[in-house]
């Protein structure tokens, strides 16, 4: 008799779980979608510079600079060139506007004169278009 009650209890639990399954699926959390943002030749890009020296000395208007990214795919600790940008102006005290001249660059890439140590700015994601 005890085994029969346990069996009926298990069946009841399975029925209740199966009954609630569609409602659980409908109320699930929204799925997050990763979007990779890349800027190509001719696109405008903004990057952040938080250094102590004057931004206009480090990044003069008209200068063409390289854009580098860390090669994380293979675990290497060296800079990989992603493209080039031409400085077109400034946006406040810490942001520089530029135009992509060559390659494909994205948020998190680093803008600097040459690879290695030195003054650098980090590419920030583009603002959403209104």
N, C-alpha and C positions, 0 to 999 in steps of 0.2 A: 504494500500500500504506500509505503514511504517513497519508493522508487517511482511509483505512478504520479505522486504529487510533485516530485522533482521534475519529472518529464513534462507534466502539464505546465508547471511554472516556467520552464525553459521555453516551451512553445509559445506561451503567452508573451514572454519577453521578446521573442523573435517577431511575433506579430506586431507588437507595439513599435519596435524599432523600424520594421518595414513600413508601417503606416506613417511614421514621421519622416521617413527618408526624403520624399519629394519636397516637403516644406523646409527641410534643412538645406537642400540644394538651392532652393529659390532665395534663401536668406543669407547665402554665403558672402564672404567679403569680396569686394570688387578686386579684379585682377589688376596688378600693376604691370604696365608695359614700359620697357626700357626703350628710349629713343636715342639714337646716336646722332649728334649734331655735327655736321662737317661743313666747313666753309671752303669754297673753291675759288679759283681765279676770278677776280672782279668783285667778289663779295666784300662787304665792309665787316670789320672785326674790331672789338674793343678789348684792351688788355689792361690789367691792373699793375701798377708799380708802387710799392710801398717803401722804397729806399729812402735814405737820408739825404742824398744829393738831389740837386734840382733836376726835375723831370725833363726840362727843356735842354739841359746839357747832355744828359744820358741818351735821350731819344729825340734828336733834332728832326723837324719837319722835312720831308723829302728823302730822308735816309732809308735805305733798303736793308732790312735785317733778316736773319735766319730764324726759323721757327723749329724748335726741337722738342722731342718727347722722349721719355724714358722707355726703353724697350723692355716692357714688363712680360711680354710673351715668353721670352727665353730666360728671364731672370738676370739679364745683363745689366751692369751698372754703368752704361755709357750712353751718351746722348745720340739720338737718331734724328737726322734732319727730316722734317716733314714738309717744309716749303719755305717761302719768303713772303714778307710783307713790306709795304712802303708806308711810312708814317705820314698821315694826312692832317693830324691836328690833335688837340687835347680836349678832354671833357672833365673839367675840374682839376684839382691838384694831384690826383692819383690815377687818373685813367687816360689812356692814349687811344686815339682812333687811328686805324690803319686800313689799308686795302690789300687783299691777298693778291700777290703777283704770280706766285707759282706754288704748286702742290695742293694738298688737302690738309687743313688744320682743324682742330676742334678744342673744346673747353679743356683746360688743364695743360695744354701745350705751353711751352716757354719761349718767349721772344727775347733774343739776345744777339749781340754782334758776332760772337763766335762761340763754339762749344767750350765747356769748361767753366771755371769760376768767373765771376764778373756780374755786373748789373744785369738784371733780367726782369721781365714782366710776365705775368701769367694770363693767358687768354681766358676771358670770361664768356659764359654762354650768351648768345644774342637775346635781347629782350623780345618778348612776344609782340607780334605785329597787331595793331589795333584796327 
